Amino acid sequence: MDLEHIVRDVIHLANGRLSQPFEITQKRGYGGQMDDVVTEIDKAAQETYIRMLFKYFPEFGIVAEEQELMVPCQMGGTDVYVTVDPIDGTKALVRRQSHGIGTMIALVHDGKIIAAYVGDVKTGEIYGYESAMNSDVVRIYSLTNREILSIDTLRPLSEQAVILNDDPRNYPPFVQAFAHKTDCGGLFKKVRTTEGSLGIGIARLWKGEIGAALISIHPAPPWDITPVIGISQKMGFVFLRVNMETKQFEPYEPPISKKIEWGPKYVLMIHQSRLPELRTWEARFHNSRL
C-alpha cells in the first residue's frame, strides 16, 4: 500500500457520500470565529486516512485538519509524519460545486517533503510524487494511465493567465498592476479567479493550464500548504512574497511545519524559468514611477 492508493480510496469514499444528503456543522475558523464548516464527509475521509495510516504506517506521525489531530512519530532518532487534509475545499463541497473539491496528503521526513498527492474528488485525477518510487510529478487519470507533468519553459507569462482567489478590484494597487493583462500594463494575457480547494487550483499551474497563481498563506495550515509546497518545488516553481511597501517580489520559503503558521498575505507562484520576465516587468514598473 502506498499513499497514492490511500488517496484513491478517499476519493472513492467522498464521491459515494456526495450522492447522498450529508450533515454540515459549523466550526471555529483560524481567526477564532465560528465562520467555518465541517461535514460528515470530511470526518469520514479523515477517519479513512487515519485507519489506513495506522494499518500500513503505524510508526509515522500524523498531522490532520479535523480537530487539529496530531499523532507523534514513533520512530526513534528521526521524525517522519504525514499531513492530511481529508477534504480540501469543504465550502465548495457544501455549495455542491462541480469543481474545486480535493483531498491532500504529504509525507515529511526530517523537514523534507518526500511524497505528496493532491486528489480531485470530482474528476478522480491525482497529482503527485513519491521519491522512493519515481522523482517525477505525475498526473494519474485512471488506474493505468499516468503522464509526467512538465512545464513549457519557453512560453512567456505574457501568453498565459494568472489565477486569483478574489475579484482583482479587491486587491491593493500594486497587485492590480501586475495581475493584469499585458495590454493594460500587466504581466499576463488573462486574469482568472478560482475558489475552493487550494490544491486543485494550483494543479492548474502544474498542468501548464495557467502561468502563475497569487495565493495567501496567512494562515498556512500544514495540511493545506505542505502538499502544495512539495509538488510545486519538485516541478521548479518558486514562491515570491509580494512586498507592498517596496513594490517588489522577494524570494520566500514557505514553512514546512506541524503547526499553523502565519505567512505573507500575498505570495506569487511562478516557474523559475519565468523569473527574468518577472524582473523585467518589475524594473519597468519602478522606472515608470520615476
Secondary structure, DSSP 8 states (H G I E B T S, - for coil): --HHHHHHHHHHHHHHHHTS---EEEE--TTSSS-EEEEHHHHHHHHHHHHHHHHH-TTSEEEESGGG-EE----TTS-EEEEEEEEE-HHHHHTT-SS--EEEEEEEETTEEEEEEEEETTT--EEEEETTTEEEEEEE-SSS-EEE----TTS-GGGSEEEESS-GGGS-HHHHHHSSBGGGTSSBSEEEE--S-HHHHHHHHHTTS-SEEEE--SSB-HHHHHHHHHHHHHTTEEEEEEETTTTEEEE------SS-B---S-EEEEEGGGHHHHHHHHHHHHHHT-
